[in-house]
Each structure stands twice: as C-alpha cells, then as structure tokens.
Amino acid sequence: MTIRGTTRVFGVFGDPVAHSLSPLLHAQFAENTQTDTVYVPFHVSPGNLEKALSSLPPLNIGGVNITVPHKEATCELLPALSQTASLIGAVNTVINDNGRLFGENTDSFGFHSDLCNLFPSQPWEEGTVLVIGAGGAARAVIHALQATNAQEIVVANRTVNKAVKIAQELAPEKGQGIGLEPKELAPFLSRMSLLVNTTSLGLKGEEIPGIDFSLAPAQAVVYDLIYNPSRTPLLANAEQHGLLCANGLGMLVRQGAKSFELWTGRTPSADRAIDWLNSFLSSDAK
Ligand code: ATR
C-alpha cells in the first residue's frame, strides 16, 4: 500500500487498541476494492474521547470505528445518530460528512447478515432465541433479532435485572429476561432455535455454566460472538451435540465491511475477507 497526497484517512478509536484486527481488515477491504484509503489505530483514553472526536473535521479524517470502551460514550458526544445507534445506545462507526459527525452502529447489521449468510434456510428464525449476556454486545444482537421472525427472545444474564431491563427496552413484545441458573434455562434450551453468546465467557477457555445442550432440538444453531479462540468451550460442546455452530469472525468482518461501505461507497467482498482473516488467525503471523 502506498500513501499519497490523495489518500483518505480512516481509523479506530479504542483503549486498548493494539489488539484490534480492524487495521488489517480495512487494509484488505482497500486492496480488494482498489480504494485509496488508509486505516489507522488511534489509542484514545476516555478523557480524550471528546477532543479526539472533534478533531475529525479539522484533520479531514473521513470516519472512525469506535471500540471498547467508547461505544456508549460516543453516543452522547455526537450531534446526530442513526435510529439503530440510538436504539442500541452505542456507536461503532462515526462518519465525517463534510464536517458534520454522524454516529451509526453496524454491529447489528454484521450479526444479522452473518447469520443469514451462514444459515440461509434460516432454521433459527421461527422459534425461541436465547441471548446470553446483557451488555453492549447483547444490545446490538437483540436489536437485530427484534427485526426477524423470532417468536421469543430470551435474555439470560448473571445479573437478572439487567436481562429484564434490556429485554423490555429492546424487545418489548417478544422479549423476557432470566438468570443463568440451569433450572431457569432448561425450558428455553429445550425449545430453542438459536443461542447467541455475547459475554466474554470463553475468551480464556471458560465454560458457560448452566447450558445443557442435550436438551436442545437437533436443528438448533449456536453462535458465539467470540472469534479468537475460534472454537470456545461453548461451541465445542454444541458441536459434540451435533448442533450447527458459528463463531463471531463473520460478524466482525461484516460490520467492518459495512463501515467501509458507508465511508467510501464501495462494497468490499466480506467472504474474501473472512477467508483471509481465518487463515491469518490460524497462521503464525498474528
Ligand atoms: P460488552 O459491551 O462486550 O457486551 P459488557 O457491557 O461489559 O461488555 O457486558 C458483559 C456481559 O458479560 C454482561 O452480560 C456480564 O454479566 P453481568 O451483567 O452479570 O455482569 C457478562 N459476564 C461477564 N463475565 C461474566 C461471568 N464471569 N459470568 C457470567 N457472565 C459474565
């Protein structure tokens, strides 16, 4: 890649940011669409977020992704938000539209489009969906599921009142919140069509207690937002029970591809980027 005087600048604000795969991903998008862009990691501490955002117009930076821990705070700092970002209460994409900043959330799109691409016959759509966790990632997932034909959206969380609140807020008709106790989960596991893990449990090899896949229908899908490791104990367990499984790598790529499209008007091939990222993560280069 060559940076020229004409190269448009994009990036990601995070704290930490060094672990982010987005710079590599966006370099792939730029290459496969032949777009003259560069994507830079910016280490922005919470105290500097407001100043960093307001520096986008004067520096003529076309837009940034927002990652941990800034997604919620960014909502409060922008003059305009999409309806999706406002409902989710989090921004992962800022667009600099001729000096006016606009906040969008492409996580919800990334999750839904990955699910549809992986399981096009949508066996997960017509039944009970179990969402594990009630944090920011869960909000994007519930927002996406709310727009599907899912009949029932059950949010299960260690802190029950957070699950109840998020279900009421984001899925008022189909949603309900429960705890993570095996007894509470059992009736929903036995009729689930899809289970989504949005917690960090599994990042370091942890199991999610209370989940007994021997109860689940044979055609159920299990989706873990974690992509590194590529196979969490939850997915290994689901696989052993013959369930359909996916990790969050496709969601990561598809949310990023959507941001790239919003900024540049060019649509990169998410499938090519998924293949590339899969081989990158399984190689020694990472
Ligand atoms: P994110 O924005 O990535 O979703 P978050 O908002 O901090 O992160 O949410 C983390 C989620 O993981 C929460 O649902 C949290 O449960 P609590 O609301 O009870 O804190 C869940 N979580 C994290 N560690 C957990 C653990 N050890 N056991 C069960 N749930 C856990």
Boltz pocket constraint, residues with backbone or C-beta under 6 A from the ligand:
constraints:
  - pocket:
      binder: B
      contacts: [[A, 132], [A, 133], [A, 134], [A, 135], [A, 136], [A, 137], [A, 138], [A, 157], [A, 158], [A, 159], [A, 162], [A, 198], [A, 199], [A, 200], [A, 201]]
      max_distance: 6.0
